[in-house]
Amino acid sequence: MPIKPIRSQADLALHGAPPAYAEALHVGRPNICDREAFLQRMGQVLDNQWLTNNGPLVQEFEQRIAERLGVKHCVAMCNGTIALEIAIRALGFSGEVIVPSWTFIATAHALYWQDITPVFADIDPVTHNLDPAAVRRMITPRTSGIIGVHLWGRAAPADELQAIADEHGLCLMFDAAHAFDSTYRGQPIGRFGRCAVFSFHATKAFNTMEGGAVTTDDDELAEAMRLMRNFGFAGYDNVIHPGTNGKMIEACAAMGLANLDGFDGVVATNRRNHAAYREAFAGVPGITLLEYDPAERNSHHYAVIEVDASCPVSRDHIIDALHAENILVRKYFWPGCHRMKPYRDLFPHAGLLLPHSEAVASRVIVLPNGAAVDGAVVSTIRDVIVALISKGPTP
């Protein structure tokens, strides 16, 4: 693999990607399953001259997702963040809502944006998901709900969280942004809690270019969210509910339908790559590959390693070395929501209650996966890390 220096991530954000960036191996390269199928669908869109506003492809997309996940309703949205915000508002959350800090910042923002305080509970250091015991400790008289996150597509403890919610009269929903087509105890994620929110952003295993959805078996909740995503309109000139613009457009549904037909192939590729990473890192000191439960379905989209204290070099030194070789690995979700400025200002001492979140945040590296990765790429990544370790401790 050619080695090409690249600019820093901050520089990329400010100035855009240089040509070498397109050739880099990076986390989140989009899966595009069938270009011709997508273009054929887009021809339908142009022929129909129906570009948005609950078009026929969006309706087909919703039906197929609902059938695949075994739920009554799929409400497609323009992106996963708007889907979170609409679900939160439709459920009537207020006051405080318990969430993990070890998640993408949108989980917390979707609450705070609506004047709801995200209260951060710690995670299980093995599963990286909410620890039910930590959730119990964070409940106060102002708590109205819990948002569980199925991190890396590995299911959060839905039954235990539901029991806590029922005991305290709280509403439970799930952020399933990573978990499309994953299962929990053999049942598709999307069927637990009052609802589940999915992201179909370009970086996800299954994408619609940009998009999201909420799944639920609650008829009234689904109807409310359909109104809310379209300004509250119920027919022409008849606004019956407060709302916003959260609609998925036909072009995104076209991509989703094309990718849905090829999704099983994406999963097969990811599983192959994950097995190659497992073999490559076996016996490498201080490096542990995150595993998936073979009894559950998972996209295997996230190839995650943890760098523990026994590793002769630091996590950040490994990341710098890989970036220098044009392999754009990520920390995900460093340094945790509670250490991002809006929440650091609110809860300056939150870290004292989140020891596992902070420890995991300091150890994780997410590696490239998907169709751009093969055995040679995996070997290159391993060789860079092993060569670095062989030089001895980080200066």
C-alpha positions as CSV (number, residue, x, y, z in Angstrom):
1,M,0.0,0.0,0.0
2,P,1.5,3.4,-0.9
3,I,2.4,5.7,2.0
4,K,1.3,9.3,1.5
5,P,1.5,11.9,4.2
6,I,-1.8,13.7,4.9
7,R,-2.8,16.8,6.8
8,S,-4.2,16.6,10.3
9,Q,-7.9,16.0,10.9
10,A,-8.4,19.5,12.1
11,D,-6.8,20.9,8.9
12,L,-9.1,18.7,6.8
13,A,-12.1,20.1,8.6
14,L,-11.0,23.6,7.9
15,H,-9.6,23.3,4.4
16,G,-11.1,20.2,2.9
17,A,-9.6,17.0,1.8
18,P,-6.5,16.9,-0.5
19,P,-6.4,14.4,-3.3
20,A,-4.4,12.0,-1.1
21,Y,-7.3,11.8,1.3
22,A,-9.5,10.1,-1.2
23,E,-6.9,7.4,-1.5
24,A,-6.5,7.0,2.2
25,L,-7.8,4.1,4.2
26,H,-10.3,5.7,6.6
27,V,-13.1,4.8,8.9
28,G,-16.5,5.4,7.5
29,R,-15.8,5.0,3.7
30,P,-19.4,4.5,2.4
31,N,-20.8,1.2,1.2
32,I,-22.4,1.6,-2.2
33,C,-23.8,-1.8,-3.1
34,D,-25.3,-1.5,-6.6
35,R,-24.7,1.6,-8.6
36,E,-26.9,0.5,-11.4
37,A,-29.8,-0.3,-9.2
38,F,-29.5,3.1,-7.5
39,L,-29.4,4.9,-10.9
40,Q,-32.4,3.0,-12.1
41,R,-34.3,4.1,-8.9
42,M,-33.2,7.6,-9.5
43,G,-34.6,7.4,-13.0
44,Q,-38.0,6.5,-11.5
45,V,-37.7,9.6,-9.2
46,L,-37.0,11.9,-12.1
47,D,-39.8,10.3,-14.2
48,N,-42.3,10.6,-11.4
49,Q,-41.2,14.2,-10.7
50,W,-41.8,13.5,-7.0
51,L,-38.7,14.4,-5.2
52,T,-39.8,14.7,-1.6
53,N,-43.0,14.9,0.6
54,N,-43.5,11.2,1.3
55,G,-42.9,9.9,-2.2
56,P,-43.4,6.3,-3.3
57,L,-39.8,5.3,-2.7
58,V,-39.9,6.6,0.8
59,Q,-43.1,4.6,1.4
60,E,-41.6,1.5,-0.1
61,F,-38.4,2.0,2.0
62,E,-40.4,2.3,5.2
63,Q,-42.4,-0.8,4.5
64,R,-39.3,-2.9,3.8
65,I,-37.5,-1.7,6.8
66,A,-40.5,-2.4,9.1
67,E,-40.8,-5.9,7.6
68,R,-37.1,-6.6,8.0
69,L,-37.1,-5.5,11.7
70,G,-40.4,-7.0,12.6
71,V,-42.1,-3.8,13.7
72,K,-45.4,-2.2,12.9
73,H,-44.0,1.2,12.0
74,C,-40.9,2.7,10.4
75,V,-41.0,6.5,10.2
76,A,-38.2,7.6,7.8
77,M,-36.4,10.9,8.5
78,C,-33.9,13.2,6.9
79,N,-31.2,12.1,9.4
80,G,-30.6,10.3,12.6
81,T,-30.3,13.4,14.7
82,I,-33.6,14.9,13.7
83,A,-35.1,11.4,14.3
84,L,-33.7,11.5,17.8
85,E,-35.1,15.0,18.4
86,I,-38.6,14.1,17.1
87,A,-38.8,10.9,19.0
88,I,-37.7,12.7,22.2
89,R,-40.4,15.4,21.7
90,A,-43.1,12.9,20.7
91,L,-42.4,10.8,23.9
92,G,-42.8,14.0,26.0
93,F,-39.4,13.8,27.7
94,S,-38.6,16.7,30.1
95,G,-36.4,17.6,33.0
96,E,-33.6,15.0,33.0
97,V,-33.0,11.9,30.8
98,I,-30.3,9.4,31.6
99,V,-27.9,8.6,28.8
100,P,-24.3,7.2,28.4
101,S,-21.5,9.7,27.9
102,W,-19.7,7.1,25.8
103,T,-21.7,7.7,22.7
104,F,-21.8,10.1,19.7
105,I,-22.5,13.7,20.8
106,A,-25.9,13.8,18.9
107,T,-27.4,11.6,21.7
108,A,-26.8,14.3,24.3
109,H,-27.4,17.2,21.9
110,A,-30.8,15.9,20.9
111,L,-31.9,16.4,24.5
112,Y,-30.0,19.6,25.4
113,W,-31.2,21.2,22.2
114,Q,-34.8,20.9,23.6
115,D,-33.9,22.2,27.1
116,I,-33.7,18.7,28.6
117,T,-30.7,17.8,30.7
118,P,-28.7,14.8,29.7
119,V,-27.6,13.0,32.9
120,F,-24.6,10.7,32.1
121,A,-24.5,7.2,33.6
122,D,-21.4,5.0,33.4
123,I,-21.0,2.0,31.1
124,D,-20.0,-1.7,31.5
125,P,-16.3,-1.7,30.5
126,V,-16.7,-5.1,28.8
127,T,-19.8,-4.3,26.7
128,H,-19.3,-0.5,26.3
129,N,-23.1,-0.2,26.9
130,L,-25.0,1.4,29.8
131,D,-24.5,-0.3,33.2
132,P,-28.0,-0.8,34.7
133,A,-26.6,-0.3,38.2
134,A,-25.1,3.0,37.2
135,V,-28.5,4.1,35.7
136,R,-30.2,3.4,39.0
137,R,-27.7,5.6,40.8
138,M,-28.5,8.6,38.5
139,I,-32.3,8.6,38.9
140,T,-33.7,11.7,40.6
141,P,-37.2,13.2,41.0
142,R,-36.6,15.1,37.7
143,T,-35.8,12.0,35.7
144,S,-38.4,11.4,32.9
145,G,-36.6,8.8,30.8
146,I,-33.7,6.7,29.8
147,I,-32.0,6.5,26.4
148,G,-30.0,3.3,25.9
149,V,-27.4,3.1,23.1
150,H,-26.6,-0.1,21.3
151,L,-23.0,0.8,20.8
152,W,-21.0,-0.9,18.0
153,G,-24.4,-2.6,17.2
154,R,-24.0,-4.8,20.3
155,A,-27.3,-4.7,22.2
156,A,-27.6,-2.7,25.4
157,P,-29.2,-4.6,28.3
158,A,-32.8,-3.9,27.1
159,D,-34.6,-6.1,29.6
160,E,-32.8,-4.7,32.6
161,L,-33.3,-1.2,31.5
162,Q,-37.0,-1.8,30.8
163,A,-37.3,-3.2,34.3
164,I,-35.7,-0.1,35.8
165,A,-38.0,2.2,33.7
166,D,-41.1,0.3,34.7
167,E,-40.1,0.3,38.4
168,H,-39.6,4.1,38.4
169,G,-42.4,5.1,35.9
170,L,-39.9,6.2,33.3
171,C,-40.0,6.1,29.5
172,L,-37.3,4.0,27.7
173,M,-36.1,4.5,24.1
174,F,-33.0,3.4,22.3
175,D,-30.4,5.1,20.1
176,A,-29.8,2.3,17.6
177,A,-27.6,4.3,15.2
178,H,-25.0,1.5,15.0
179,A,-27.4,-1.4,15.2
180,F,-29.3,-1.8,12.0
181,D,-30.2,-5.5,11.6
182,S,-28.6,-6.4,14.9
183,T,-30.5,-8.6,17.4
184,Y,-31.0,-8.8,21.1
185,R,-31.7,-12.3,22.4
186,G,-32.6,-13.3,18.9
187,Q,-35.1,-10.5,18.4
188,P,-34.3,-7.6,16.0
189,I,-33.2,-4.4,17.6
190,G,-36.0,-1.9,16.9
191,R,-38.6,-3.7,18.9
192,F,-37.5,-2.7,22.4
193,G,-38.5,0.3,24.5
194,R,-41.1,2.7,23.2
195,C,-39.1,3.2,20.0
196,A,-35.6,2.9,18.5
197,V,-33.8,5.5,16.4
198,F,-31.6,4.5,13.5
199,S,-29.0,6.5,11.6
200,F,-28.5,5.8,7.9
201,H,-25.7,8.2,7.5
202,A,-23.0,7.5,4.8
203,T,-20.6,6.2,7.4
204,K,-23.0,3.4,8.6
205,A,-23.0,-0.2,7.5
206,F,-26.3,0.5,5.9
207,N,-26.8,3.9,4.5
208,T,-29.2,6.1,2.5
209,M,-26.4,8.7,1.9
210,E,-28.0,10.7,4.6
211,G,-31.0,9.6,6.6
212,G,-32.5,8.0,9.7
213,A,-35.7,6.4,11.0
214,V,-37.7,5.7,14.1
215,T,-39.2,2.2,14.6
216,T,-42.1,1.5,17.0
217,D,-45.1,-0.8,17.6
218,D,-47.0,2.2,19.1
219,D,-49.6,3.4,16.6
220,E,-50.2,6.8,18.3
221,L,-46.5,7.5,18.7
222,A,-45.9,6.7,15.0
223,E,-48.7,8.9,13.9
224,A,-47.4,11.8,16.0
225,M,-43.9,11.5,14.6
226,R,-45.3,11.4,11.0
227,L,-47.1,14.7,11.7
228,M,-44.0,16.2,13.4
229,R,-41.6,15.4,10.5
230,N,-43.9,17.4,8.1
231,F,-44.7,20.6,10.1
232,G,-47.7,19.0,11.7
233,F,-49.7,18.9,8.4
234,A,-52.7,16.5,8.2
235,G,-53.7,17.1,4.6
236,Y,-53.7,20.4,2.7
237,D,-53.7,23.6,4.8
238,N,-54.5,21.6,8.0
239,V,-51.8,21.9,10.7
240,I,-52.9,19.9,13.7
241,H,-49.6,19.4,15.6
242,P,-46.3,21.4,16.2
243,G,-43.7,20.1,13.8
244,T,-40.6,20.7,11.8
245,N,-39.1,19.5,8.5
246,G,-37.7,16.0,9.1
247,K,-38.7,14.3,5.8
248,M,-36.5,11.8,3.9
249,I,-36.2,12.7,0.2
250,E,-36.7,10.3,-2.6
251,A,-33.0,10.2,-3.6
252,C,-32.0,9.0,-0.2
253,A,-34.8,6.3,-0.3
254,A,-33.5,5.2,-3.7
255,M,-30.0,4.7,-2.2
256,G,-31.5,2.9,0.8
257,L,-33.5,0.5,-1.4
258,A,-30.4,-0.3,-3.5
259,N,-28.2,-0.8,-0.5
260,L,-30.8,-2.9,1.3
261,D,-30.7,-5.4,-1.5
262,G,-27.0,-5.7,-1.1
263,F,-26.7,-5.4,2.6
264,D,-26.1,-9.1,3.3
265,G,-23.0,-8.9,1.1
266,V,-21.7,-5.9,3.1
267,V,-22.1,-7.9,6.3
268,A,-20.3,-10.9,4.8
269,T,-17.3,-8.6,3.9
270,N,-17.3,-7.1,7.3
271,R,-17.3,-10.5,9.0
272,R,-14.4,-11.6,6.8
273,N,-12.4,-8.5,7.7
274,H,-13.2,-8.9,11.4
275,A,-11.9,-12.5,11.3
276,A,-8.7,-11.3,9.6
277,Y,-8.2,-8.6,12.3
278,R,-8.7,-11.3,14.9
279,E,-6.0,-13.4,13.5
280,A,-3.7,-10.5,12.9
281,F,-3.8,-9.2,16.4
282,A,-3.7,-12.5,18.2
283,G,-0.7,-12.4,20.5
284,V,0.1,-8.8,19.9
285,P,0.9,-7.5,23.5
286,G,-1.6,-5.0,24.9
287,I,-4.0,-5.1,21.9
288,T,-7.5,-6.6,22.2
289,L,-10.0,-6.8,19.4
290,L,-13.6,-6.2,20.4
291,E,-15.7,-9.3,19.7
292,Y,-19.3,-9.9,18.7
293,D,-21.6,-12.5,20.2
294,P,-21.9,-15.3,17.7
295,A,-25.4,-16.0,18.9
296,E,-26.6,-12.6,17.8
297,R,-26.8,-10.9,14.4
298,N,-24.5,-7.9,13.9
299,S,-23.2,-6.0,10.8
300,H,-19.6,-6.3,12.2
301,H,-19.2,-2.8,10.8
302,Y,-17.0,-1.6,13.7
303,A,-13.6,-3.1,13.9
304,V,-12.5,-1.9,17.4
305,I,-9.3,-2.5,19.3
306,E,-8.5,-1.5,22.8
307,V,-4.9,-0.6,23.8
308,D,-4.5,-1.5,27.4
309,A,-1.8,-0.6,30.0
310,S,0.3,-3.6,29.1
311,C,1.0,-2.2,25.6
312,P,4.5,-0.8,25.4
313,V,3.2,2.2,23.4
314,S,0.3,4.6,24.0
315,R,-3.0,4.5,22.1
316,D,-2.4,8.0,20.7
317,H,1.1,7.1,19.5
318,I,-0.4,4.2,17.6
319,I,-3.0,6.5,16.0
320,D,-0.3,9.0,15.0
321,A,1.8,6.2,13.4
322,L,-1.2,4.9,11.4
323,H,-2.2,8.4,10.3
324,A,1.4,8.9,9.1
325,E,0.9,5.9,6.8
326,N,-2.4,7.3,5.4
327,I,-4.5,5.0,7.5
328,L,-7.1,7.2,9.1
329,V,-8.2,5.4,12.2
330,R,-10.4,7.1,14.8
331,K,-10.7,7.4,18.6
332,Y,-14.5,7.4,18.8
333,F,-16.0,9.0,21.0
334,W,-13.1,10.8,22.6
335,P,-13.1,12.3,25.2
336,G,-16.7,11.4,26.0
337,C,-19.8,13.7,25.9
338,H,-19.2,14.8,29.5
339,R,-15.9,16.3,28.5
340,M,-17.2,18.2,25.5
341,K,-17.5,21.9,26.3
342,P,-21.3,22.3,26.7
343,Y,-21.5,19.4,29.1
344,R,-18.1,20.0,30.8
345,D,-19.4,23.4,31.7
346,L,-22.7,21.9,33.1
347,F,-21.0,19.0,35.0
348,P,-17.4,19.8,35.6
349,H,-16.9,16.9,37.9
350,A,-18.9,14.3,36.0
351,G,-15.8,12.2,35.4
352,L,-15.8,11.2,39.1
353,L,-19.0,9.2,38.4
354,L,-17.8,7.8,35.0
355,P,-14.6,5.9,35.6
356,H,-15.4,3.1,33.1
357,S,-16.4,5.6,30.4
358,E,-13.2,7.5,30.8
359,A,-11.1,4.3,30.8
360,V,-12.7,3.0,27.7
361,A,-12.4,6.3,26.0
362,S,-8.7,6.3,26.6
363,R,-8.2,2.8,25.1
364,V,-10.3,2.6,21.9
365,I,-9.2,2.7,18.3
366,V,-11.6,2.1,15.5
367,L,-10.1,0.6,12.4
368,P,-11.2,0.7,8.7
369,N,-13.7,-1.8,7.5
370,G,-15.9,-2.5,4.5
371,A,-15.2,-3.2,0.8
372,A,-12.0,-1.1,0.8
373,V,-10.4,-3.4,3.3
374,D,-8.9,-6.8,2.5
375,G,-6.3,-9.2,4.0
376,A,-3.4,-7.1,2.7
377,V,-4.8,-4.0,4.3
378,V,-5.3,-5.8,7.7
379,S,-1.7,-7.0,7.5
380,T,-0.4,-3.5,6.8
381,I,-2.2,-2.1,9.8
382,R,-0.9,-4.9,12.0
383,D,2.7,-4.5,10.7
384,V,2.6,-0.7,11.5
385,I,1.5,-1.4,15.1
386,V,3.9,-4.3,15.6
387,A,6.8,-2.3,14.3
388,L,5.9,0.5,16.6
389,I,5.7,-1.8,19.6
390,S,9.0,-3.4,18.8
391,K,10.7,0.0,19.1
392,G,9.8,0.0,22.8
393,P,7.9,2.3,25.1
394,T,6.6,5.7,23.9
395,P,9.1,8.5,24.7
